[in-house]
Amino acid sequence: MSMARSFNNWMKYRQTVGELNRMNSRELADLGINREDIRNVARKASK
């Protein structure tokens, strides 16, 4: 994997984690996401 692609994936991961962390528990529940699952969801989204 190229360095640029790895960096872009990492940036997408960090952005997703940040956006999900700013949501309250009710908003996350509406999406079917537990706060403990944020990193896993972000990891899948960044691939």
C-alpha positions in Angstrom: 0.0 0.0 0.0 1.4 3.4 -0.9 2.4 5.9 1.7 -0.2 8.4 0.5 -3.0 5.9 0.6 -2.1 4.8 4.1 -2.1 8.4 5.2 -5.5 9.0 3.6 -6.9 6.0 5.3 -5.5 7.1 8.7 -7.0 10.6 8.2 -10.4 9.1 7.3 -10.2 6.9 10.4 -9.4 9.9 12.7 -12.2 12.0 11.1 -14.8 9.2 11.6 -13.7 8.6 15.2 -13.9 12.4 15.9 -17.4 12.7 14.4 -18.8 9.7 16.2 -17.3 10.8 19.5 -19.1 14.2 19.2 -22.4 12.4 19.0 -24.4 11.8 22.1 -25.4 8.3 23.2 -28.9 8.7 21.8 -27.6 9.6 18.3 -25.2 6.7 18.4 -28.0 4.3 19.5 -30.2 5.6 16.6 -27.3 4.5 14.2 -27.0 1.2 16.1 -23.5 2.0 17.4 -22.3 1.6 21.0 -19.7 4.0 22.2 -17.3 1.0 22.6 -17.7 0.2 18.9 -16.6 3.6 17.5 -13.0 2.5 16.8 -14.2 -0.7 15.0 -16.7 1.2 12.9 -14.1 3.9 12.0 -11.6 1.2 11.1 -14.1 -0.5 8.7 -15.1 2.9 7.2 -11.5 3.8 6.5 -10.7 0.8 4.3 
